[in-house]
């Protein structure tokens, strides 16, 4: 195993911002005055610890400028609430939108941080009533919250899951409409080792089922589904740029070879969308 022990900031593509957006995305900052494709998503699109994420590889194979709007720990709400980045995406020939987890969106039961969507901020009155035996001050992250709620009462958790599914589909429809429907969905499905006692919270992207994707197909130009593995699971650490303490985190990211495979798998679907646009 080999990897470069430097800070993640040593990546040549420093994070940047577009306009008044508060969201840091993968650099370098691109010229938006010429035709381009936009890629919206979280840590996978950003390519954390990876010198050449799949967006950069697609730029070469498609021979099109590709603007990476991926942001570490961003969720769906990060982009729904960012008018500047939506404007950048609307200016693209097409936008490739990563399918992000349903746990990291504000809904009628709880509120998440507007940019770091993985952080739990506040339970609603409805959730407090549904789980009157839970102390919500103990939770700071959505995944931890939902795991606790499911463990406390699987029956009540079914109502939470139904709310998240409904909210996710509605939020995705809103974003797709705001991007004028010029959208291709990129569904990176993690191949995770699930034990006998695993739940739907163990899948990635979390709580996103095929029926939810099917509800969006008529609104988008296509859906590209790519099964992926973490760097640790695929023994794909070689070539990653890490700080001394980053290896445990990097094991849960997507490695360089997997980024290459995603680029190869996604290229044809994007070409088809471009031809139809």
Phi and psi in degrees as a GROMACS rama.xvg file:
@    title "Ramachandran Plot"
@    xaxis  label "Phi"
@    yaxis  label "Psi"
@TYPE xy
-140.697  141.937  UNK-2
-156.884  157.508  UNK-3
-87.3423  117.369  UNK-4
-85.5969  85.3059  UNK-5
-139.746  175.965  UNK-6
-71.9327  154.666  UNK-7
-60.7778  -23.4629  UNK-8
-68.3874  -11.2298  UNK-9
-76.0772  -8.47401  UNK-10
-57.5498  140.953  UNK-11
-67.2015  -27.2921  UNK-12
-93.6304  85.7895  UNK-13
-65.5248  146.916  UNK-14
-62.3398  153.02  UNK-15
-145.499  174.753  UNK-16
-127.398  152.844  UNK-17
-112.1  125.124  UNK-18
57.5702  -132.049  UNK-19
-93.7849  9.42313  UNK-20
-61.2283  139.231  UNK-21
-91.7616  -1.73752  UNK-22
-91.911  124.729  UNK-23
-78.8726  126.522  UNK-24
-121.266  171.55  UNK-25
-69.7252  129.99  UNK-26
-87.4063  -174.503  UNK-27
-75.3232  158.427  UNK-28
-64.1121  130.139  UNK-29
-102.536  155.299  UNK-30
-74.0245  122.879  UNK-31
-98.9787  9.93434  UNK-32
-87.7434  -9.13884  UNK-33
-116.493  159.855  UNK-34
-56.621  143.44  UNK-35
-155.722  164.588  UNK-36
-106.88  146.398  UNK-37
-112.724  143.822  UNK-38
-125.624  114.546  UNK-39
-107.139  134.755  UNK-40
172.714  -170.064  UNK-41
-98.2417  -139.397  UNK-42
-60.123  -35.1747  UNK-43
-67.6114  -43.6947  UNK-44
-67.3291  -39.7627  UNK-45
-58.5979  -41.2642  UNK-46
80.1747  53.1473  UNK-47
-59.9868  132.058  UNK-48
72.4418  1.02332  UNK-49
-109.13  122.309  UNK-50
-62.0757  -37.3893  UNK-51
-127.634  88.6381  UNK-52
-68.4294  169.339  UNK-53
-61.8333  -25.6543  UNK-54
-63.7276  -42.9251  UNK-55
-65.3408  -38.128  UNK-56
-67.6352  -37.8  UNK-57
-66.5168  -32.9705  UNK-58
-59.2235  -39.2298  UNK-59
-70.8673  -47.0599  UNK-60
-73.1553  -32.7323  UNK-61
-87.5947  -15.4969  UNK-62
55.3098  43.393  UNK-63
-133.217  142.745  UNK-64
-64.0354  128.011  UNK-65
-118.191  117.005  UNK-66
-93.0758  117.067  UNK-67
-87.52  108.117  UNK-68
-103.549  22.984  UNK-69
-73.6803  142.896  UNK-70
-138.309  133.697  UNK-71
-61.2529  129.739  UNK-72
68.173  9.87327  UNK-73
-74.931  145.799  UNK-74
-118.286  -171.476  UNK-75
-58.6945  -42.0507  UNK-76
-64.3689  -27.8937  UNK-77
-55.595  -38.3404  UNK-78
-90.431  -36.1388  UNK-79
-58.3089  -36.5454  UNK-80
-93.098  3.81057  UNK-81
-110.423  96.4014  UNK-82
-64.5224  -33.6575  UNK-83
-65.2222  -46.7666  UNK-84
-71.2311  -31.698  UNK-85
-65.5801  -34.9017  UNK-86
-65.5519  -41.1912  UNK-87
-60.5825  -44.9402  UNK-88
-66.5688  -38.0599  UNK-89
-64.0867  -26.5286  UNK-90
-79.1591  -7.17321  UNK-91
-82.1805  156.223  UNK-92
-60.14  -46.7614  UNK-93
-145.108  159.034  UNK-94
-116.248  127.042  UNK-95
-92.0146  115.202  UNK-96
-109.422  117.869  UNK-97
-68.3214  138.474  UNK-98
-76.1298  112.302  UNK-99
-103.768  158.92  UNK-100
-62.3726  153.638  UNK-101
-84.7764  -9.13051  UNK-102
-77.6691  -20.8604  UNK-103
-103.09  44.3609  UNK-104
-130.997  145.279  UNK-105
-69.112  144.152  UNK-106
-151.815  -170.521  UNK-107
-73.0494  -8.06734  UNK-108
-105.918  -30.9815  UNK-109
-156.472  162.448  UNK-110
-115.844  139.612  UNK-111
-112.415  165.665  UNK-112
-63.2603  137.298  UNK-113
-64.2334  -24.3847  UNK-114
-114.792  -49.551  UNK-115
-88.9461  81.5611  UNK-116
-66.6827  -11.0372  UNK-117
-77.1804  -7.0813  UNK-118
-95.8089  127.094  UNK-119
-81.3472  129.848  UNK-120
-106.277  -48.3537  UNK-121
-159.36  138.384  UNK-122
-85.1526  144.473  UNK-123
-80.8024  170.418  UNK-124
-60.8152  -36.2419  UNK-125
-64.1502  -42.1873  UNK-126
-69.8171  -37.1788  UNK-127
-61.82  -36.9515  UNK-128
-72.2627  -40.3716  UNK-129
-66.229  -39.4862  UNK-130
-119.87  67.7172  UNK-131
-72.974  -5.46667  UNK-132
-100.279  9.95329  UNK-133
-113.358  136.3  UNK-134
-94.2199  102.846  UNK-135
-73.8964  -12.0865  UNK-136
-69.4027  -11.966  UNK-137
-81.074  -9.04785  UNK-138
-112.197  136.596  UNK-139
-123.209  -16.9765  UNK-140
-127.15  144.366  UNK-141
-61.6197  -42.1906  UNK-142
-63.2363  -41.3006  UNK-143
-63.5721  -42.2512  UNK-144
-58.6647  -52.0453  UNK-145
-66.5389  -36.3183  UNK-146
-61.7111  -41.9531  UNK-147
-65.239  -40.9205  UNK-148
-67.0741  -40.7116  UNK-149
-64.9982  -41.0944  UNK-150
-65.7658  -36.5734  UNK-151
-68.0494  -42.9483  UNK-152
-159.958  97.9347  UNK-153
-59.1019  -32.4854  UNK-154
-65.7499  -48.1525  UNK-155
-69.2988  -31.4871  UNK-156
-64.3873  -26.376  UNK-157
-59.6125  -33.4947  UNK-158
-70.8217  -37.4495  UNK-159
-64.537  -45.3646  UNK-160
-62.1635  -41.951  UNK-161
-62.1017  -39.7675  UNK-162
-64.2426  -42.5223  UNK-163
-65.7568  -40.9156  UNK-164
-61.8325  -46.4519  UNK-165
-62.6635  -45.208  UNK-166
-64.8308  -38.8749  UNK-167
-64.7031  -47.5205  UNK-168
-62.007  -43.0244  UNK-169
-64.0637  -40.2252  UNK-170
-68.5917  -40.0804  UNK-171
-64.6269  -42.7194  UNK-172
-60.2909  -41.3041  UNK-173
-60.7707  -47.9671  UNK-174
-65.2598  -42.9646  UNK-175
-61.6063  -42.4651  UNK-176
-62.8261  -40.1685  UNK-177
-70.1951  -18.6693  UNK-178
-97.9058  18.0099  UNK-179
61.3359  22.3907  UNK-180
73.2153  2.47959  UNK-181
-85.0733  63.213  UNK-182
-131.139  137.74  UNK-183
-115.506  128.333  UNK-184
-85.5131  135.462  UNK-185
-113.14  109.189  UNK-186
-104.132  96.7936  UNK-187
-89.3433  106.41  UNK-188
-101.987  116.165  UNK-189
-72.3646  135.798  UNK-190
-91.4104  90.7677  UNK-191
-101.77  148.246  UNK-192
-79.9362  104.699  UNK-193
-99.465  127.441  UNK-194
-80.5081  179.893  UNK-195
-64.0408  -27.3203  UNK-196
-101.705  20.1717  UNK-197
-72.0301  157.147  UNK-198
-124.098  178.096  UNK-199
-64.86  -18.1552  UNK-200
-73.1976  -13.106  UNK-201
-84.6701  -8.6812  UNK-202
-86.9124  159.115  UNK-203
-135.233  128.76  UNK-204
-68.871  141.645  UNK-205
-65.5713  131.5  UNK-206
61.5359  23.6685  UNK-207
-106.263  115.902  UNK-208
-107.352  163.908  UNK-209
-61.2948  -32.9792  UNK-210
-63.4994  -31.5208  UNK-211
-69.4468  -38.2937  UNK-212
-67.6665  -41.9774  UNK-213
-59.9422  -32.4684  UNK-214
-66.5117  -14.9999  UNK-215
-105.903  -11.2453  UNK-216
-58.4437  -36.4141  UNK-217
-70.6878  -14.8832  UNK-218
-97.2319  -11.827  UNK-219
-116.835  168.532  UNK-220
-83.5398  -14.0174  UNK-221
170.727  164.155  UNK-222
-128.206  120.878  UNK-223
-106.397  116.162  UNK-224
-106.575  124.393  UNK-225
-131.79  116.42  UNK-226
-71.8394  137.059  UNK-227
-134.016  163.142  UNK-228
-126.135  153.174  UNK-229
-70.0418  160.923  UNK-230
-60.8851  -38.8841  UNK-231
-66.516  -43.7226  UNK-232
-68.3017  -31.4076  UNK-233
-97.9732  4.72435  UNK-234
51.3604  52.124  UNK-235
-121.252  42.8148  UNK-236
-85.6672  -28.8058  UNK-237
-53.1801  131.296  UNK-238
90.9263  -6.64433  UNK-239
-77.7259  150.596  UNK-240
-104.171  110.09  UNK-241
-123.954  151.237  UNK-242
-84.9981  168.995  UNK-243
-57.678  -34.1407  UNK-244
-101.231  8.2942  UNK-245
-88.7341  -12.1465  UNK-246
-58.4277  -44.2977  UNK-247
-58.6402  -39.9534  UNK-248
-69.1086  -42.3743  UNK-249
-62.1015  -30.6993  UNK-250
-59.4945  -25.1201  UNK-251
-96.5351  -1.09641  UNK-252
-89.1641  -178.312  UNK-253
-98.2201  131.238  UNK-254
-86.536  176.503  UNK-255
-59.1379  -42.4424  UNK-256
-67.0989  -35.7711  UNK-257
-68.8357  -36.2273  UNK-258
-62.4488  -39.2117  UNK-259
-63.4543  -41.3621  UNK-260
-67.6169  -37.8994  UNK-261
-62.9675  -44.3015  UNK-262
-59.3327  -44.07  UNK-263
-64.9526  -39.9668  UNK-264
-71.8475  -32.3796  UNK-265
-87.4577  -19.7389  UNK-266
-57.8423  -46.0626  UNK-267
-67.1039  -41.5335  UNK-268
-62.4502  -37.0315  UNK-269
-70.8523  -39.3505  UNK-270
-60.0164  -41.7573  UNK-271
-63.3606  -41.2076  UNK-272
-64.8791  -40.3165  UNK-273
-63.7443  -40.16  UNK-274
-66.3235  -29.5626  UNK-275
-88.4695  -11.9802  UNK-276
